[in-house]
Amino acid sequence: MDTSLIAALEGNIATVGYGLAAIGPGIGIGIIVGKTAEAMARQPELRGQLQTTMFIGIAFTEILTLLAIVTGFIF
């Protein structure tokens, strides 16, 4: 088999893999936001603290997605 075809095939498979890896952080962000909304409904007086913690959690989770996308472009 032609080596250029194999290299192209491996790159396409890697791109699909990194795209699928972005599903995990998407689910994580959904869980974080859902649990924060639930906590705000139970204790509205902690809304500010909960939102700050939620945004920090979303930022860390989103970093995973960005790393997967950038890694797909690098390799």
C-alpha positions in Angstrom: 0.0 0.0 0.0 1.2 3.5 -0.7 2.8 5.2 2.4 1.2 8.6 1.6 -2.2 6.9 1.7 -1.5 5.3 5.0 -0.3 8.7 6.4 -3.4 10.4 5.2 -5.6 7.7 6.6 -4.0 7.9 10.0 -4.4 11.7 10.1 -8.1 11.4 9.3 -8.6 8.8 12.0 -6.8 10.9 14.5 -8.9 13.9 13.7 -12.1 11.9 14.2 -10.7 10.6 17.5 -9.9 14.1 18.8 -13.4 15.2 17.8 -14.9 12.4 19.7 -12.7 13.3 22.7 -14.5 16.6 22.8 -17.8 14.9 23.8 -16.5 14.2 27.4 -15.9 17.8 28.3 -19.3 18.7 26.8 -21.0 16.2 29.1 -18.9 17.6 32.0 -20.0 21.1 31.4 -23.6 20.0 31.3 -23.2 18.3 34.6 -21.5 21.3 36.2 -24.1 23.8 35.1 -27.0 21.4 36.0 -25.7 20.8 39.5 -25.0 24.6 40.0 -28.6 25.4 39.0 -29.8 22.8 41.4 -27.7 24.2 44.2 -28.9 27.8 43.5 -32.5 26.6 43.7 -31.8 25.1 47.1 -29.8 28.0 48.5 -30.3 31.2 46.6 -28.2 33.2 49.0 -25.0 31.4 47.7 -25.7 32.3 44.1 -22.6 34.5 43.7 -20.2 31.9 45.2 -21.8 29.1 43.2 -21.5 31.0 39.9 -17.9 31.8 40.5 -17.1 28.1 41.2 -19.1 27.0 38.2 -17.2 29.3 35.8 -13.9 28.1 37.1 -15.0 24.5 36.7 -16.3 25.2 33.1 -12.9 26.9 32.3 -11.0 23.8 33.4 -13.3 21.5 31.5 -13.2 23.6 28.4 -9.4 23.5 28.4 -9.6 19.8 27.7 -11.7 20.4 24.6 -9.3 23.1 23.3 -6.3 20.8 23.9 -8.0 18.0 21.9 -8.8 20.4 19.0 -5.3 21.9 19.0 -3.6 18.5 19.2 -5.7 17.4 16.2 -4.4 20.3 14.2 -0.8 19.8 15.3 -0.6 16.1 14.5 
